[in-house]
């Protein structure tokens, strides 16, 4: 366990995460994380990225969730095939 200090950062607060911990969980600067409070503890974990499959997503389209057509006007350049 390593002790850290909560510091002011703009209008919020910040805690520096040592490089050792970042490496251990595979995090890099700019990565997305999830933060939650549980039993008076703050839990930080890497965000699990969802992998989508186009075929699966297309199978979920139905008449109930299909968007209405949107008019964009007449073609003005090389859009027309």
Steps between C-alpha positions, in 0.01 A plus 500: 500500500617851418366814665396787279373852557179641355592826328297782349478494120290783354156477662550132579737268680777275374710208620825409324516134403856364514640363173537156661123474551428631150728235349362224723142552372600594145394866512655787306450875511172584322337159559137485611427377855190420704476643852252381762446531873435177689502453878672836556776409252577657162553234234679588175519246219575510127190542285419183312459591135207335324568331168212526256422278202318672212297189412376469860410869517310484170299200624369716786337751262122468495204709382465627859853643529568601138569873459295712261659604172681834508495729197835655414388679182623444147854383424734798459825335399625154417268328752263363239590150383 
